[in-house]
């Protein structure tokens, strides 16, 4: 076939366009940070993380603003299964995702943590509680932002022992998180002269009826029921304990309980419960301002603690990217985390803080008491502040974590 001049020109133009468009696309991708929110969208941690973690991540991107690069937010449901979470994490990283964020469920977080290190990407964790993430499993590619089992055990567990709760029985989710929470709380109880009389471990996430475990707790004659679980499991266990009348002979220690769990239990059943949070929407002017910005996007609810952590850690990560440059941040997740550690933190959820060498984000923890119905002024006015643990005391001392990144 003989091509006319106009055909040749058209072919050349098409070829040139075909060359330019991929180049433009490549340049756009090189200037885009991709953040994957890996969370529980359908299981027991959905309310406390899930869609709220996505909303607060997106809010962090919005509040960060445009600073010469784009940010893309993805989301996926890990179904509380380590193999599912690991598969999604690996696939995301292979497809150019730079950060995996949130990851409630400690077993999933521990699996994703190893992959992030292997691929030299970034793991920003808000939702997992195991203190092992900044202990034996610590990584130069990870920041553990919001809370951990040591913080919860020290704040809630120690406070209850001081009020006479010196013999404990645990109902424990049978996986990494529950084991760590029972271990850390038990250590605080025993250090203050208390005793652990026993525990019952239940299959996670397959348990909804806690009757048999509650009967074991009552038979132990302990004066504290320690719930080493979270989410809807905590709600179901508390409601079951009320049905069995355990509150007449035992204090109920909800070792990880969030604002949506308290709402589900109700003030009538929850009044007087002590619990620890690192964030509460009505804590100060900055937390209230953040709540106003996201409430309409968050089913007209204030943020829970884990999504607030997603806001703080993603915002700080983006500041680090802006400081070091997109190319450098994408080239090495470990370098990006090192830059995060070198910069002081400051955001509307947690205020000012720091990140330690082991990846532990440092900020105060707050012991709250659940209000009685007559004390509440509005549907989300659920807590009164009982005590504050300063940032430098809230988390495990750096030298005690056995993190290989920490030089003795």
C-alpha positions as CSV (number, residue, x, y, z in Angstrom):
1,X,0.0,0.0,0.0
2,X,1.3,3.5,-0.9
3,X,0.8,6.1,1.8
4,X,0.0,9.7,0.8
5,X,1.9,12.6,2.4
6,X,-1.1,13.5,4.6
7,X,-1.3,9.8,5.7
8,X,2.4,9.9,6.6
9,X,1.9,13.1,8.6
10,X,-1.1,11.6,10.4
11,X,0.8,8.4,11.2
12,X,3.7,10.4,12.5
13,X,1.5,12.6,14.6
14,X,-0.2,9.5,16.1
15,X,3.2,7.9,16.8
16,X,4.4,11.1,18.5
17,X,1.2,11.2,20.6
18,X,1.6,7.6,21.5
19,X,5.1,8.4,22.7
20,X,4.1,11.6,24.6
21,X,1.1,10.1,26.4
22,X,3.0,7.3,28.1
23,X,5.7,9.7,29.1
24,X,3.2,12.1,30.6
25,X,1.6,9.2,32.4
26,X,5.0,8.1,33.7
27,X,5.7,11.6,34.9
28,X,2.4,11.8,36.6
29,X,2.9,8.4,38.3
30,X,6.4,9.5,39.4
31,X,4.8,12.5,41.2
32,X,2.0,10.5,42.8
33,X,2.1,9.0,46.3
34,X,-0.2,6.0,46.6
35,X,-1.5,5.1,50.1
36,X,-3.4,1.8,50.6
37,X,-5.8,1.7,53.6
38,X,-5.9,-1.9,54.6
39,X,-8.6,-2.3,57.2
40,X,-11.6,-4.3,58.5
41,X,-14.6,-3.3,56.4
42,X,-16.9,-6.2,57.3
43,X,-15.9,-7.7,60.7
44,X,-15.8,-6.9,64.4
45,X,-13.4,-3.9,64.0
46,X,-15.4,-2.3,61.2
47,X,-16.9,0.4,63.4
48,X,-13.7,1.4,65.1
49,X,-11.6,1.4,61.9
50,X,-13.0,0.4,58.5
51,X,-14.7,3.2,56.6
52,X,-13.7,5.8,59.2
53,X,-10.1,5.1,58.6
54,X,-10.6,5.7,54.9
55,X,-12.4,9.0,55.6
56,X,-9.8,10.3,58.0
57,X,-7.0,9.3,55.6
58,X,-8.7,11.3,52.9
59,X,-9.1,14.2,55.3
60,X,-5.4,14.2,56.0
61,X,-4.7,14.4,52.3
62,X,-7.2,17.3,52.0
63,X,-5.7,19.2,54.9
64,X,-2.2,18.7,53.6
65,X,-3.2,20.4,50.4
66,X,-1.4,20.6,47.0
67,X,2.4,20.8,47.4
68,X,3.6,19.8,44.0
69,X,2.6,16.1,44.0
70,X,-0.6,14.1,43.9
71,X,-1.9,11.6,46.5
72,X,-4.1,8.6,45.7
73,X,-5.9,6.7,48.4
74,X,-6.9,3.1,47.9
75,X,-8.8,0.8,50.3
76,X,-9.2,-3.0,50.9
77,X,-10.7,-5.4,53.4
78,X,-8.3,-7.8,55.0
79,X,-11.1,-9.8,56.6
80,X,-9.0,-10.2,59.7
81,X,-7.0,-13.0,58.0
82,X,-3.2,-12.7,57.8
83,X,-3.0,-14.5,54.5
84,X,-5.6,-12.2,52.9
85,X,-3.9,-9.1,54.3
86,X,-0.4,-10.3,53.2
87,X,-1.6,-11.0,49.7
88,X,-3.2,-7.6,49.3
89,X,-0.1,-5.9,50.8
90,X,2.3,-7.7,48.4
91,X,0.0,-7.0,45.4
92,X,-0.3,-3.3,46.2
93,X,3.5,-2.9,46.6
94,X,4.2,-4.8,43.4
95,X,1.7,-2.4,41.7
96,X,3.4,0.8,42.9
97,X,1.6,1.5,46.2
98,X,4.0,3.4,48.5
99,X,2.3,3.0,51.9
100,X,0.1,0.5,53.6
101,X,-1.9,2.1,56.4
102,X,-4.2,1.4,59.4
103,X,-4.2,-2.5,59.6
104,X,-6.3,-3.3,62.7
105,X,-5.8,-7.0,63.7
106,X,-2.3,-7.6,65.0
107,X,-1.7,-10.9,63.2
108,X,-2.4,-9.1,59.8
109,X,-0.2,-6.2,60.8
110,X,2.7,-8.4,61.7
111,X,2.5,-10.1,58.3
112,X,2.2,-6.9,56.4
113,X,5.1,-5.4,58.5
114,X,7.5,-8.1,57.2
115,X,6.5,-7.5,53.6
116,X,6.9,-3.7,53.9
117,X,10.4,-4.3,55.1
118,X,11.2,-6.8,52.3
119,X,9.9,-4.4,49.6
120,X,11.4,-1.3,51.3
121,X,7.9,0.4,51.4
122,X,6.2,2.2,54.3
123,X,3.9,0.6,57.0
124,X,1.9,3.2,59.0
125,X,0.0,1.4,61.7
126,X,-2.9,2.8,63.7
127,X,-5.3,0.0,64.3
128,X,-3.1,-3.0,65.5
129,X,-2.4,-3.1,69.2
130,X,0.4,-5.6,69.8
131,X,3.4,-3.9,71.4
132,X,5.6,-6.4,69.5
133,X,5.5,-4.1,66.5
134,X,7.9,-1.8,68.4
135,X,9.6,-4.7,70.2
136,X,11.0,-7.9,68.6
137,X,9.1,-7.2,65.3
138,X,10.2,-3.6,65.0
139,X,11.2,-2.4,61.5
140,X,12.9,0.6,59.9
141,X,9.9,0.8,57.6
142,X,7.2,1.1,60.2
143,X,5.6,3.7,62.5
144,X,3.2,2.5,65.2
145,X,1.1,5.6,65.8
146,X,-2.0,5.4,68.1
147,X,-1.8,3.0,71.0
148,X,-0.5,-0.5,71.9
149,X,-1.1,-3.2,74.5
150,X,1.5,-1.8,76.9
151,X,-0.2,1.6,76.9
152,X,-3.6,0.1,77.5
153,X,-2.4,-2.3,80.2
154,X,-0.5,0.5,82.1
155,X,-3.4,3.0,82.0
156,X,-6.5,0.9,82.5
157,X,-5.0,-2.2,84.2
158,X,-2.9,-0.3,86.7
159,X,-5.8,2.1,87.6
160,X,-8.1,-0.8,88.4
161,X,-5.5,-2.5,90.6
162,X,-5.1,0.7,92.5
163,X,-8.8,0.7,93.3
164,X,-8.8,-2.8,94.8
165,X,-9.1,-4.9,91.7
166,X,-6.3,-7.3,92.6
167,X,-7.4,-10.7,91.3
168,X,-8.1,-11.1,87.6
169,X,-9.6,-13.5,85.1
170,X,-9.2,-12.8,81.4
171,X,-11.4,-13.5,78.4
172,X,-9.0,-13.3,75.6
173,X,-9.2,-13.2,71.8
174,X,-7.0,-16.2,70.7
175,X,-4.6,-14.5,68.4
176,X,-1.5,-12.1,68.6
177,X,-3.4,-9.0,69.9
178,X,-5.4,-10.8,72.6
179,X,-2.3,-12.7,73.8
180,X,-0.2,-9.5,74.0
181,X,-2.9,-7.6,75.8
182,X,-3.4,-10.3,78.4
183,X,0.4,-10.6,78.8
184,X,1.0,-6.9,79.3
185,X,-1.9,-6.4,81.6
186,X,-1.1,-9.4,83.6
187,X,2.5,-8.2,84.1
188,X,1.2,-4.8,85.5
189,X,-1.3,-6.6,87.8
190,X,1.4,-8.9,89.2
191,X,4.0,-6.0,89.5
192,X,1.5,-4.3,91.8
193,X,0.9,-7.3,94.0
194,X,-2.2,-8.6,92.2
195,X,-2.9,-12.1,90.9
196,X,-4.0,-13.6,87.6
197,X,-6.3,-16.5,88.5
198,X,-6.9,-17.8,85.0
199,X,-8.0,-17.0,81.4
200,X,-10.3,-18.3,78.7
201,X,-9.2,-17.9,75.1
202,X,-11.9,-17.9,72.4
203,X,-11.7,-18.5,68.7
204,X,-11.3,-15.2,66.8
205,X,-13.2,-14.0,64.8
206,X,-15.7,-16.8,65.0
207,X,-17.2,-16.2,68.5
208,X,-20.4,-14.2,69.3
209,X,-21.7,-16.1,72.3
210,X,-19.5,-15.6,75.4
211,X,-21.7,-17.4,77.9
212,X,-19.3,-20.4,78.6
213,X,-16.4,-18.0,79.1
214,X,-18.3,-15.8,81.4
215,X,-19.3,-18.7,83.6
216,X,-15.6,-19.7,83.8
217,X,-14.8,-16.1,84.9
218,X,-17.5,-16.2,87.6
219,X,-16.3,-19.6,88.9
220,X,-12.8,-18.3,89.2
221,X,-13.9,-15.9,92.1
222,X,-11.6,-13.2,90.7
223,X,-12.8,-9.6,91.4
224,X,-11.9,-8.3,88.0
225,X,-13.0,-9.6,84.6
226,X,-10.3,-8.4,82.1
227,X,-11.6,-8.3,78.5
228,X,-8.5,-8.8,76.2
229,X,-10.5,-8.2,73.1
230,X,-12.0,-5.3,71.1
231,X,-14.8,-4.1,68.9
232,X,-18.1,-6.1,68.8
233,X,-16.5,-8.8,70.8
234,X,-16.0,-6.4,73.8
235,X,-19.6,-5.2,73.3
236,X,-21.0,-8.7,73.3
237,X,-18.9,-9.7,76.3
238,X,-20.0,-6.7,78.4
239,X,-23.7,-7.2,77.6
240,X,-23.3,-10.9,78.4
241,X,-21.6,-10.1,81.7
242,X,-24.5,-7.8,82.6
243,X,-27.0,-10.6,81.8
244,X,-25.2,-13.0,84.1
245,X,-24.9,-10.3,86.8
246,X,-21.1,-10.5,87.0
247,X,-20.9,-6.8,87.8
248,X,-22.3,-7.6,91.3
249,X,-19.1,-9.5,92.2
250,X,-16.5,-8.3,89.5
251,X,-15.2,-5.1,88.1
252,X,-15.3,-5.3,84.3
253,X,-12.1,-4.0,82.7
254,X,-12.6,-3.2,79.0
255,X,-8.9,-3.1,78.0
256,X,-9.5,-1.9,74.5
257,X,-12.9,-0.2,74.1
258,X,-13.7,2.7,71.7
259,X,-16.3,5.3,71.5
260,X,-18.5,3.4,69.1
261,X,-18.4,0.3,71.4
262,X,-19.6,2.5,74.4
263,X,-22.4,3.8,72.2
264,X,-23.4,0.3,71.3
265,X,-23.4,-0.8,75.0
266,X,-25.3,2.3,76.0
267,X,-24.7,4.5,79.1
268,X,-27.1,2.6,81.2
269,X,-25.0,-0.5,80.9
270,X,-21.6,1.1,80.4
271,X,-21.7,3.8,83.1
272,X,-18.6,3.7,85.4
273,X,-16.5,1.7,83.0
274,X,-12.9,2.8,82.8
275,X,-11.1,2.7,79.5
276,X,-8.1,4.2,77.8
277,X,-8.0,6.2,74.6
278,X,-5.3,8.3,72.9
279,X,-7.9,10.5,71.2
280,X,-11.4,11.8,72.1
281,X,-13.3,14.1,69.9
282,X,-14.2,16.5,72.8
283,X,-10.8,16.6,74.4
284,X,-9.8,20.1,73.3
285,X,-10.3,22.8,70.7
286,X,-8.2,21.1,68.0
287,X,-10.0,17.7,68.4
288,X,-13.3,19.5,68.2
289,X,-12.2,21.3,65.1
290,X,-11.1,18.1,63.3
291,X,-14.4,16.5,64.3
292,X,-16.4,19.3,62.7
293,X,-14.4,18.9,59.4
294,X,-15.1,15.2,59.1
295,X,-18.4,14.6,60.8
296,X,-20.6,14.9,57.8
297,X,-18.3,12.6,55.8
298,X,-18.3,10.1,58.7
299,X,-22.0,9.2,58.9
300,X,-22.5,12.2,61.2
301,X,-20.3,10.7,63.9
302,X,-17.1,11.9,65.6
303,X,-13.9,10.1,64.7
304,X,-12.9,7.0,66.7
305,X,-9.3,6.7,68.0
306,X,-8.0,4.4,65.2
307,X,-9.2,6.6,62.3
308,X,-7.8,9.7,64.2
309,X,-4.5,7.9,64.2
310,X,-4.8,7.4,60.4
311,X,-5.3,11.2,60.1
312,X,-2.2,12.0,62.2
313,X,0.2,9.5,60.7
314,X,-0.7,10.1,57.1
315,X,-0.5,13.9,57.5
316,X,3.0,13.5,59.1
317,X,4.1,11.1,56.3
318,X,3.1,13.6,53.6
319,X,5.0,16.4,55.4
320,X,8.1,14.1,55.3
321,X,7.6,13.5,51.6
322,X,7.4,17.2,51.0
323,X,10.5,17.7,53.0
324,X,12.6,15.0,51.3
325,X,11.1,15.0,47.8
326,X,8.8,12.6,46.1
327,X,11.4,10.7,44.2
328,X,13.5,10.0,47.4
329,X,10.4,9.0,49.4
330,X,9.2,6.6,46.7
331,X,12.7,5.1,46.3
332,X,13.1,4.1,49.9
333,X,10.4,3.5,52.5
334,X,13.1,3.2,55.2
335,X,14.4,6.7,54.3
336,X,10.9,8.1,54.4
337,X,10.3,6.6,57.9
338,X,13.7,7.9,59.0
339,X,12.6,11.4,57.9
340,X,9.4,11.1,59.8
341,X,11.3,10.2,62.9
342,X,13.6,13.2,62.5
343,X,10.7,15.7,62.3
344,X,8.5,16.7,65.3
345,X,4.9,15.7,64.9
346,X,1.9,18.1,65.2
347,X,-1.7,17.5,64.1
348,X,-5.2,18.3,65.3
349,X,-5.9,14.8,66.6
350,X,-2.9,14.3,68.9
351,X,-1.1,17.7,69.1
352,X,2.7,17.8,69.3
353,X,4.7,14.6,69.6
354,X,7.7,12.6,68.5
355,X,8.5,9.3,66.9
356,X,11.1,7.1,68.7
357,X,13.9,5.0,67.1
358,X,11.8,1.9,67.5
359,X,8.9,3.4,65.5
360,X,6.7,4.2,68.5
361,X,4.8,7.5,68.2
362,X,4.8,9.2,71.6
363,X,1.8,11.2,73.0
364,X,-0.3,11.2,76.2
365,X,-2.8,8.5,77.0
366,X,-6.1,9.3,78.7
367,X,-8.1,7.3,81.2
368,X,-11.8,8.0,80.8
369,X,-14.8,7.0,82.8
370,X,-18.0,6.3,81.0
371,X,-20.7,8.8,82.0
372,X,-24.0,8.0,83.6
373,X,-27.1,8.8,81.4
374,X,-27.9,11.9,83.5
375,X,-24.4,13.4,83.0
376,X,-24.5,13.3,79.2
377,X,-25.4,16.5,77.4
378,X,-25.6,15.1,73.8
379,X,-25.6,11.8,72.0
380,X,-21.8,11.6,71.8
381,X,-21.0,13.1,75.2
382,X,-19.9,9.8,76.6
383,X,-16.7,10.3,78.7
384,X,-15.3,12.2,81.6
385,X,-11.5,12.4,82.0
386,X,-10.3,10.4,85.0
387,X,-6.5,10.7,84.5
388,X,-3.8,11.6,82.0
389,X,-0.5,9.7,81.5
390,X,2.1,12.1,80.1
391,X,3.7,11.2,76.8
392,X,7.0,10.3,78.2
393,X,5.4,7.8,80.6
394,X,2.5,6.4,78.5
395,X,4.5,3.8,76.5
396,X,7.0,1.1,77.2
397,X,10.5,2.5,77.9
398,X,12.7,2.3,74.8
399,X,15.3,0.1,76.4
400,X,12.8,-2.5,77.5
401,X,11.3,-3.4,74.1
402,X,14.0,-5.6,72.7
403,X,13.8,-3.8,69.3
404,X,16.9,-4.6,67.2
405,X,16.9,-1.0,65.9
406,X,17.7,0.3,69.4
407,X,21.4,0.3,70.4
408,X,21.9,-0.3,74.0
